[in-house]
Amino acid sequence: MTRLAMIASAILIAPSAMAQVTDHSAHEDHKPPAAQTPAKPADDHSDHAQLDHPQMDHGMMDHSAMDQATPHAMSSALGAYAATRDGSGTSWVPDASAHTGLHTTAGDWMLMGHAMLDGVYSWQDGPRGEEKVFAAGMLMIAAERSIGDAGTLQLRAMLSPDPLMGKRGYPLLLAAGETADGVDTLIDRQHPHDFIMELSASYAHRLSNTNSVFVYAGLPGEPAFGPPAFMHRPAAIVSPEAPITHHWLDSTHITFGVLTAGWVHDNFKLEASRFRGREPDEHRYDIETGDLDSSAVRLSWNPTKNWALQASWADVASPEQLEPDVDVVKYSASALYTQKLADNGELAFTAAFARKDNSEEVTLDAWLAEASWSPNADWTIFSRAEAIETDELGLIHHGPVEEVQRINIGVARNFRLTDTVVLALGASVTQNWVSDALSPLYDGNPKGAMAFVRLKIG
Ligand SMILES: [Cu+2]
């Protein structure tokens, strides 16, 4: 309990400590609105984070700029805000986040793509640990065009090489969720993602410079719940390792059937989804279908270009195929922070909390804090601390609720091969802590480690 409390309070205190390093230099490079053009050149993504947003953090000090501001009002395909704010699905990251991608145009369409391919070695200690070499990653392609002078249509596809690692996924102590065989839950392993992670279409309509509405449909797609999926969070993107809080915070990022409607007002967004509650099954190459039997609502707020806050709720019908009679209500709140540093560096942070309340009267909480620091474009140091309450790790599945924690720390080195291709080498180590009841099963508090090579294109 004390360790859980310590990790939880560290997770709570860290964002306020981070806030003290808020950038003031941004105010110095404030460009007049005349320097901004309403046009949206295809290469305009390269440097979005340095564009100014008078209606955002400068709004208080510069109302005249705010009044004239129409700049890249439809830069995002989902509303009247900067495209750098877009995370996975319809989620938001801080506007200051770096985004990369290859951009081109084809007729009226703007095309964007990027890919990450990881080769990973995971070593997990103790009687419940294993080791494995596997491939992971993602390929994203998006096509976007204007419709009339107030509408934007976007089509997006995301693919994953994860199914190549096999149905049992990869060893990751304390992780649990989904199944490899339709009989047992995967325990101390991270499940592979489906080959098709997203096939979605969205239409956004601008009502004014600060108001827009959108609809988003995905098969699969991501409903309006939780922070962005881990591989899209600036503080987590460098690590190939999934968080053990995945099934609290962001496992809905692959949902086979999602319909979301949202309203964006300035730096706020309110959105609601109907979606299919069932998690993906063990057949990772198929498209699953079923009723949109679940609901989610999310409120997002980016108070400055450095922060992205959200709170969300979801009522999920029968998420697990092994326990079809159990429904789960989920709550989440998260804060993401991104700060550009000199010399192409970046500092990023995530703090998140989520609760699962199931129809069997079991309540399970999860906490996550993750950070990454790149002093320059070559190096990144990253870390993640997590604490969960779980009833899945004991001898009896869904036995007593136990508390477990882990802290992971790692480093990655980037080698730029060409303008658009970067090779990264990295490694991380993990210390896990389990409850007294679980200790004999894990032979104490086991360690883990990963090493990886990543190819980033775009
Ligand atoms: Cu996932």
Boltz pocket constraint, residues with backbone or C-beta under 6 A from the ligand:
constraints:
  - pocket:
      binder: B
      contacts: [[A, 193], [A, 246], [A, 250], [A, 251], [A, 253], [A, 254]]
      max_distance: 6.0
